[in-house]
Amino acid sequence: MDLASKLFKGDRVIWIIFMFLCLVSAVEVFSATSTLAYKNVNHWGPIARHASFLLAGFVVVLVLHNVPCRLFAAGIIVLPISIGMLLVTPFIGISANDAHRWLSILGFQVQPSEFAKLGCIIFVAFMLSRRGKFTENQIYWWILGGVSLTCALILPENFSTAFMLFGVCFLMMFVGQISLLRLAKLAGILTLLLGVFIASWFVIPNKVWAKLPVLDRVVTWKNRLVIKSNEDTFDAKELFNDDNYQVTHAKIAIARGGLSPQLPGHGQQRDFLPQAYSDFIYAIIIEELGLVGGVGVLLLYIWLLVRVGMIARKCDRLFPKYLVLGCGLLLVVQALANMAVAVNLIPVTGQPMPLVSRGGTSTVISCVYFGMILSVSRFGANMGNEEDELPEDETAASAPPALTEEEITNWVQDASLEAVEESEGSRKELKHGEI
C-alpha cells in the first residue's frame, strides 16, 4: 500500500477510471481483433501491438503526473508544430480509408490531428489564463485565429474531428467567461456557414466535388448524411448493402447484447464489422458485456467529467483550471461521439473511443490527457498528496504531551515563587554593595 501511494499520486478516482478503461480496452480489443489475428502470421501480433501502446501510455502517465502542471504552459509549442504537420500531410501523408490522415516519421505512423487537438487545448487554456496581461478582445481573437486555422487544416480529411475540436474550444471559452454576446455572434455565424456548406453538397454535382483537391471527401460526408436521414426508408430486401453495412451490423451486435453479458470472446459481429476494434468497439462491448457493461463504460466517462469539474473548482490558478477542463471535455465529448455512432444516433464519424479503441497515436495522446489531469489534481488542486504530510501518529509522538489544568496551575505557582526569590536575592546583593 505504501508503494502504491508513492507511485500513484494525484486524485485516486482518476487513477481508478484510467485503470478500468485500460482493462476494458485490453480485453475488448483482444476480442475484436480476431479478424486481424486470423490474417496475421503472428496471432498475438495485433493485441501485442495494442498492449505495447497501452504500456507506453501508462509510462507517459507516470511521468507526466509528477511534472508540475505550470510547466505544461510550454506545450503551446505543440500547436505550431502540429500546424506544420497538417500542412504537409495532404502531400506526403499516408492514405488509408480514402483519407490522408497519417505521417510516417522515423518508421512510425503518427496522426497530426491528435497533436493538433493537444496543442489547441493547451493554447486555449494558456490564453484564457492571461486575462491580466491581455484584454478580452485580444484573447478572443487570438483563440479564434489559432483554433480556426487548425480546424480548417483538419477539416478536409476529417470533418468530425474539426467540428468536435472547435466545439470543445468553444466550451472552454464559455467557461473562461468570454462575453456571451461574442460567443452568440460566433455561434450564429458558424451555424449559417455550416448550413450553406451542407446545402452546397446537394446543389453541386458529386463529379465536381470529387475533382476538387481539398474537398474531395464531401461526397463521403454527403452519403453518410443521406443514409442517416433515409435509414427508415430502406426496403427489407436491401437490408444489407455497401452504404448501411456497418450501421446494420452494429445494430445486430447491440440487439444480441441484451441485459446479461455473453462474456468477451463470444461476440459474432466482430467478424463482420470492418472497424470493430476502433469506430464500433462500443457495439462490441455491448454485445459481449451486455447492457450492464455498456452503461458501465458510459458511466466511467461521465464520472471522469464530474471529477474533472471537482478538480477545476479546487484550483487556485487559472491555467491549470482551464487545462484540466479542456482535457476532460475533449476525452468525454469524443467518447460520447463514438457511442452515439455505435448506437446509430448520429452519422458515422470515424471517432475512436479514447483509451479504449485500438490505436497508436490516439492511445498515447489520450494517456497524455490523463497525465495532465492527474498533475493538475496533485499540484493545482492539492488532491492525493496525503502521503507527503506527516502521519497523525508521528505528529502526536513528536508533539509534547498535553498538560492538565492542575499541572499548569502548579507550574505557574512554581514559576512565580522562583521569580520572587530571585527578586529578593538581587535586592540583598544590592544593599550589601551599597554598605
DOMIGU-22281 format. One record per residue (C-alpha): residue in three letters; x, y, z. Coordinates in steps of 0.1 Angstrom, whole numbers, plus 5000, padded with zeros to 4 digits. Example, Ala and Ser with C-alpha at 12.3 -4.5 7.8 and 13.67 -1.06 7.14 Angstrom:
2
NODE   residuo     xx     yy     zz
NODE       ALA   5123   4955   5078
NODE       SER   5137   4989   5071
end
This chain:
435
NODE   residuo     xx     yy     zz
NODE       MET   5000   5000   5000
NODE       ASP   5029   5024   5008
NODE       LEU   5045   5016   4974
NODE       ALA   5012   5023   4956
NODE       SER   5007   5056   4974
NODE       LYS   5042   5067   4965
NODE       LEU   5039   5056   4929
NODE       PHE   5003   5067   4921
NODE       LYS   4999   5102   4933
NODE       GLY   4972   5127   4925
NODE       ASP   4935   5121   4925
NODE       ARG   4928   5084   4933
NODE       VAL   4894   5085   4914
NODE       ILE   4911   5095   4882
NODE       TRP   4936   5066   4886
NODE       ILE   4907   5042   4891
NODE       ILE   4889   5054   4860
NODE       PHE   4921   5052   4840
NODE       MET   4928   5016   4852
NODE       PHE   4893   5004   4844
NODE       LEU   4894   5019   4809
NODE       CYS   4927   5003   4802
NODE       LEU   4913   4969   4814
NODE       VAL   4882   4972   4792
NODE       SER   4905   4982   4763
NODE       ALA   4928   4953   4766
NODE       VAL   4900   4927   4769
NODE       GLU   4877   4941   4742
NODE       VAL   4905   4949   4717
NODE       PHE   4918   4914   4721
NODE       SER   4884   4900   4713
NODE       ALA   4876   4925   4685
NODE       THR   4909   4919   4666
NODE       SER   4901   4883   4659
NODE       THR   4899   4890   4622
NODE       LEU   4933   4907   4622
NODE       ALA   4948   4878   4642
NODE       TYR   4934   4854   4617
NODE       LYS   4950   4872   4588
NODE       ASN   4983   4877   4606
NODE       VAL   5011   4852   4607
NODE       ASN   5016   4860   4644
NODE       HIS   4982   4856   4660
NODE       TRP   4994   4876   4690
NODE       GLY   5006   4905   4669
NODE       PRO   4975   4927   4669
NODE       ILE   4969   4926   4707
NODE       ALA   5007   4928   4714
NODE       ARG   5008   4960   4694
NODE       HIS   4979   4975   4713
NODE       ALA   4993   4963   4746
NODE       SER   5026   4980   4738
NODE       PHE   5009   5013   4732
NODE       LEU   4989   5010   4764
NODE       LEU   5021   5002   4783
NODE       ALA   5039   5032   4767
NODE       GLY   5009   5054   4776
NODE       PHE   5010   5041   4812
NODE       VAL   5046   5052   4814
NODE       VAL   5036   5086   4800
NODE       VAL   5010   5090   4827
NODE       LEU   5035   5081   4854
NODE       VAL   5060   5107   4841
NODE       LEU   5035   5135   4835
NODE       HIS   5017   5133   4868
NODE       ASN   5050   5140   4885
NODE       VAL   5055   5172   4864
NODE       PRO   5042   5204   4880
NODE       CYS   5012   5215   4859
NODE       ARG   5025   5250   4855
NODE       LEU   5052   5236   4831
NODE       PHE   5026   5224   4807
NODE       ALA   5022   5260   4795
NODE       ALA   5053   5254   4774
NODE       GLY   5032   5229   4755
NODE       ILE   5018   5257   4733
NODE       ILE   5047   5250   4710
NODE       VAL   5029   5218   4700
NODE       LEU   5003   5239   4682
NODE       PRO   5026   5255   4655
NODE       ILE   5044   5222   4651
NODE       SER   5011   5203   4645
NODE       ILE   5000   5230   4621
NODE       GLY   5032   5224   4601
NODE       MET   5025   5187   4601
NODE       LEU   4989   5193   4589
NODE       LEU   5002   5214   4561
NODE       VAL   5024   5187   4546
NODE       THR   5001   5157   4554
NODE       PRO   4980   5161   4522
NODE       PHE   5011   5159   4501
NODE       ILE   5034   5133   4517
NODE       GLY   5009   5117   4541
NODE       ILE   4999   5080   4541
NODE       SER   4965   5073   4525
NODE       ALA   4941   5050   4544
NODE       ASN   4903   5047   4541
NODE       ASP   4903   5073   4514
NODE       ALA   4919   5099   4536
NODE       HIS   4954   5113   4542
NODE       ARG   4955   5114   4580
NODE       TRP   4988   5099   4589
NODE       LEU   5025   5108   4586
NODE       SER   5054   5084   4586
NODE       ILE   5081   5097   4610
NODE       LEU   5112   5076   4617
NODE       GLY   5092   5045   4607
NODE       PHE   5062   5053   4629
NODE       GLN   5028   5064   4617
NODE       VAL   5015   5094   4636
NODE       GLN   4983   5113   4633
NODE       PRO   4989   5150   4632
NODE       SER   4953   5158   4641
NODE       GLU   4959   5142   4676
NODE       PHE   4988   5165   4682
NODE       ALA   4967   5194   4669
NODE       LYS   4940   5187   4695
NODE       LEU   4965   5186   4723
NODE       GLY   4981   5218   4711
NODE       CYS   4947   5236   4709
NODE       ILE   4937   5226   4744
NODE       ILE   4969   5239   4759
NODE       PHE   4969   5271   4737
NODE       VAL   4933   5280   4747
NODE       ALA   4939   5273   4784
NODE       PHE   4971   5294   4783
NODE       MET   4953   5324   4766
NODE       LEU   4923   5323   4789
NODE       SER   4947   5324   4819
NODE       ARG   4963   5357   4806
NODE       ARG   4934   5380   4815
NODE       GLY   4957   5403   4835
NODE       LYS   4981   5408   4806
NODE       PHE   4957   5409   4776
NODE       THR   4923   5423   4771
NODE       GLU   4893   5401   4765
NODE       ASN   4892   5412   4729
NODE       GLN   4928   5402   4723
NODE       ILE   4923   5369   4740
NODE       TYR   4892   5362   4719
NODE       TRP   4907   5369   4686
NODE       TRP   4940   5351   4694
NODE       ILE   4920   5319   4703
NODE       LEU   4896   5323   4674
NODE       GLY   4925   5327   4649
NODE       GLY   4946   5298   4662
NODE       VAL   4918   5273   4666
NODE       SER   4901   5283   4633
NODE       LEU   4934   5278   4614
NODE       THR   4939   5244   4630
NODE       CYS   4904   5232   4623
NODE       ALA   4905   5245   4588
NODE       LEU   4935   5223   4581
NODE       ILE   4919   5192   4598
NODE       LEU   4885   5197   4581
NODE       PRO   4893   5184   4545
NODE       GLU   4904   5150   4557
NODE       ASN   4885   5147   4590
NODE       PHE   4853   5168   4592
NODE       SER   4841   5153   4625
NODE       THR   4874   5159   4643
NODE       ALA   4875   5196   4632
NODE       PHE   4839   5201   4643
NODE       MET   4844   5184   4677
NODE       LEU   4877   5203   4684
NODE       PHE   4861   5236   4677
NODE       GLY   4831   5227   4698
NODE       VAL   4854   5219   4728
NODE       CYS   4874   5251   4724
NODE       PHE   4841   5270   4722
NODE       LEU   4830   5254   4755
NODE       MET   4864   5264   4771
NODE       MET   4858   5300   4760
NODE       PHE   4823   5298   4776
NODE       VAL   4838   5285   4809
NODE       GLY   4866   5311   4806
NODE       GLN   4839   5339   4808
NODE       ILE   4844   5352   4773
NODE       SER   4815   5376   4766
NODE       LEU   4782   5358   4759
NODE       LEU   4774   5383   4731
NODE       ARG   4807   5375   4713
NODE       LEU   4800   5337   4716
NODE       ALA   4764   5341   4705
NODE       LYS   4775   5360   4674
NODE       LEU   4802   5334   4666
NODE       ALA   4777   5306   4670
NODE       GLY   4752   5323   4647
NODE       ILE   4778   5330   4620
NODE       LEU   4792   5294   4621
NODE       THR   4757   5279   4620
NODE       LEU   4748   5299   4590
NODE       LEU   4781   5290   4572
NODE       LEU   4776   5253   4581
NODE       GLY   4741   5254   4567
NODE       VAL   4753   5269   4534
NODE       PHE   4781   5245   4532
NODE       ILE   4759   5215   4537
NODE       ALA   4733   5229   4512
NODE       SER   4760   5231   4486
NODE       TRP   4766   5194   4489
NODE       PHE   4732   5188   4472
NODE       VAL   4734   5216   4447
NODE       ILE   4769   5209   4433
NODE       PRO   4772   5175   4415
NODE       ASN   4793   5148   4430
NODE       LYS   4816   5148   4400
NODE       VAL   4826   5183   4407
NODE       TRP   4833   5176   4444
NODE       ALA   4853   5145   4435
NODE       LYS   4876   5166   4413
NODE       LEU   4884   5192   4440
NODE       PRO   4918   5186   4455
NODE       VAL   4908   5197   4490
NODE       LEU   4871   5189   4493
NODE       ASP   4871   5155   4475
NODE       ARG   4857   5138   4507
NODE       VAL   4824   5159   4505
NODE       VAL   4808   5130   4486
NODE       THR   4816   5107   4516
NODE       TRP   4801   5132   4541
NODE       LYS   4770   5136   4519
NODE       ASN   4764   5099   4516
NODE       ARG   4766   5094   4554
NODE       LEU   4741   5122   4559
NODE       VAL   4718   5109   4533
NODE       ILE   4720   5073   4548
NODE       LYS   4712   5087   4583
NODE       SER   4682   5108   4571
NODE       ASN   4668   5079   4550
NODE       GLU   4676   5049   4572
NODE       ASP   4639   5043   4580
NODE       THR   4630   5040   4543
NODE       PHE   4652   5010   4534
NODE       ASP   4634   4981   4519
NODE       ALA   4637   4947   4537
NODE       LYS   4654   4933   4506
NODE       GLU   4681   4960   4508
NODE       LEU   4688   4954   4545
NODE       PHE   4725   4949   4538
NODE       ASN   4743   4970   4512
NODE       ASP   4775   4989   4509
NODE       ASP   4760   5021   4524
NODE       ASN   4745   5008   4556
NODE       TYR   4767   4977   4561
NODE       GLN   4785   4990   4593
NODE       VAL   4754   5005   4609
NODE       THR   4733   4974   4604
NODE       HIS   4759   4951   4619
NODE       ALA   4763   4975   4648
NODE       LYS   4726   4973   4654
NODE       ILE   4727   4935   4654
NODE       ALA   4756   4935   4679
NODE       ILE   4737   4957   4703
NODE       ALA   4705   4936   4699
NODE       ARG   4724   4905   4707
NODE       GLY   4739   4920   4738
NODE       GLY   4707   4921   4759
NODE       LEU   4708   4925   4796
NODE       SER   4731   4896   4806
NODE       PRO   4767   4896   4793
NODE       GLN   4779   4869   4770
NODE       LEU   4815   4875   4781
NODE       PRO   4844   4885   4759
NODE       GLY   4852   4862   4730
NODE       HIS   4815   4852   4724
NODE       GLY   4807   4881   4701
NODE       GLN   4799   4874   4664
NODE       GLN   4797   4908   4648
NODE       ARG   4834   4914   4654
NODE       ASP   4839   4892   4623
NODE       PHE   4817   4914   4602
NODE       LEU   4823   4950   4613
NODE       PRO   4853   4964   4595
NODE       GLN   4862   4987   4624
NODE       ALA   4850   4965   4653
NODE       TYR   4882   4973   4673
NODE       SER   4880   5011   4666
NODE       ASP   4850   5031   4655
NODE       PHE   4824   5005   4665
NODE       ILE   4841   4990   4696
NODE       TYR   4812   5002   4718
NODE       ALA   4788   4980   4699
NODE       ILE   4811   4950   4706
NODE       ILE   4813   4960   4742
NODE       ILE   4775   4959   4745
NODE       GLU   4773   4926   4726
NODE       GLU   4799   4909   4748
NODE       LEU   4794   4926   4782
NODE       GLY   4756   4933   4778
NODE       LEU   4737   4964   4787
NODE       VAL   4754   4965   4821
NODE       GLY   4789   4967   4805
NODE       GLY   4778   4994   4780
NODE       VAL   4762   5015   4807
NODE       GLY   4793   5009   4829
NODE       VAL   4817   5023   4803
NODE       LEU   4794   5053   4798
NODE       LEU   4794   5060   4835
NODE       LEU   4832   5058   4836
NODE       TYR   4834   5088   4812
NODE       ILE   4806   5107   4830
NODE       TRP   4824   5101   4863
NODE       LEU   4856   5114   4847
NODE       LEU   4839   5146   4836
NODE       VAL   4823   5151   4871
NODE       ARG   4857   5145   4888
NODE       VAL   4874   5169   4864
NODE       GLY   4849   5196   4874
NODE       MET   4857   5190   4911
NODE       ILE   4894   5193   4904
NODE       ALA   4889   5225   4885
NODE       ARG   4869   5240   4914
NODE       LYS   4898   5234   4937
NODE       CYS   4924   5250   4915
NODE       ASP   4936   5285   4927
NODE       ARG   4953   5294   4894
NODE       LEU   4935   5299   4860
NODE       PHE   4958   5279   4837
NODE       PRO   4955   5245   4855
NODE       LYS   4918   5251   4859
NODE       TYR   4912   5256   4822
NODE       LEU   4937   5229   4812
NODE       VAL   4920   5202   4832
NODE       LEU   4886   5212   4820
NODE       GLY   4898   5212   4783
NODE       CYS   4914   5177   4787
NODE       GLY   4883   5163   4804
NODE       LEU   4859   5178   4779
NODE       LEU   4878   5165   4749
NODE       LEU   4880   5130   4763
NODE       VAL   4843   5128   4772
NODE       VAL   4830   5145   4741
NODE       GLN   4850   5122   4718
NODE       ALA   4838   5091   4738
NODE       LEU   4802   5102   4736
NODE       ALA   4805   5108   4698
NODE       ASN   4819   5072   4694
NODE       MET   4790   5058   4715
NODE       ALA   4764   5078   4695
NODE       VAL   4777   5064   4663
NODE       ALA   4776   5029   4676
NODE       VAL   4740   5031   4687
NODE       ASN   4731   5050   4655
NODE       LEU   4722   5083   4670
NODE       ILE   4744   5103   4646
NODE       PRO   4760   5096   4612
NODE       VAL   4793   5077   4611
NODE       THR   4822   5100   4621
NODE       GLY   4852   5078   4625
NODE       GLN   4860   5090   4660
NODE       PRO   4877   5063   4682
NODE       MET   4868   5059   4719
NODE       PRO   4896   5075   4739
NODE       LEU   4919   5049   4755
NODE       VAL   4895   5020   4747
NODE       SER   4897   5018   4709
NODE       ARG   4927   5002   4692
NODE       GLY   4952   5029   4681
NODE       GLY   4987   5042   4683
NODE       THR   4989   5080   4684
NODE       SER   4953   5083   4698
NODE       THR   4961   5059   4727
NODE       VAL   4993   5077   4737
NODE       ILE   4978   5112   4734
NODE       SER   4948   5101   4755
NODE       CYS   4972   5090   4782
NODE       VAL   4989   5124   4779
NODE       TYR   4955   5140   4788
NODE       PHE   4951   5117   4818
NODE       GLY   4987   5125   4829
NODE       MET   4980   5162   4828
NODE       ILE   4947   5158   4846
NODE       LEU   4965   5139   4874
NODE       SER   4992   5165   4875
NODE       VAL   4967   5193   4879
NODE       SER   4949   5173   4906
NODE       ARG   4982   5170   4925
NODE       PHE   4999   5203   4921
NODE       GLY   4970   5226   4912
NODE       ALA   4942   5212   4934
NODE       ASN   4964   5195   4961
NODE       MET   4945   5163   4959
NODE       GLY   4960   5129   4967
NODE       ASN   4991   5142   4984
NODE       GLU   4982   5130   5019
NODE       GLU   5013   5107   5019
NODE       ASP   5036   5137   5018
NODE       GLU   5022   5150   5050
NODE       LEU   5033   5138   5085
NODE       PRO   5011   5110   5097
NODE       GLU   4989   5116   5128
NODE       ASP   5008   5090   5149
NODE       GLU   5042   5106   5141
NODE       THR   5027   5141   5148
NODE       ALA   5014   5130   5181
NODE       ALA   5047   5113   5190
NODE       SER   5067   5144   5182
NODE       ALA   5044   5169   5200
NODE       PRO   5048   5174   5237
NODE       PRO   5023   5157   5260
NODE       ALA   4993   5178   5269
NODE       LEU   4992   5192   5305
NODE       THR   4963   5190   5328
NODE       GLU   4948   5221   5344
NODE       GLU   4963   5212   5378
NODE       GLU   4998   5208   5364
NODE       ILE   4995   5241   5346
NODE       THR   4985   5258   5379
NODE       ASN   5014   5243   5398
NODE       TRP   5038   5252   5371
NODE       VAL   5026   5289   5372
NODE       GLN   5029   5290   5410
NODE       ASP   5064   5275   5410
NODE       ALA   5075   5300   5383
NODE       SER   5061   5328   5404
NODE       LEU   5079   5317   5436
NODE       GLU   5112   5314   5417
NODE       ALA   5107   5349   5403
NODE       VAL   5101   5363   5439
NODE       GLU   5131   5345   5453
NODE       GLU   5153   5359   5425
NODE       SER   5140   5393   5431
NODE       GLU   5147   5392   5469
NODE       GLY   5182   5378   5463
NODE       SER   5190   5407   5439
NODE       ARG   5178   5432   5464
NODE       LYS   5200   5418   5492
NODE       GLU   5231   5419   5469
NODE       LEU   5223   5455   5460
NODE       LYS   5220   5465   5497
NODE       HIS   5253   5447   5506
NODE       GLY   5270   5465   5478
NODE       GLU   5258   5499   5490
NODE       ILE   5270   5492   5525
end
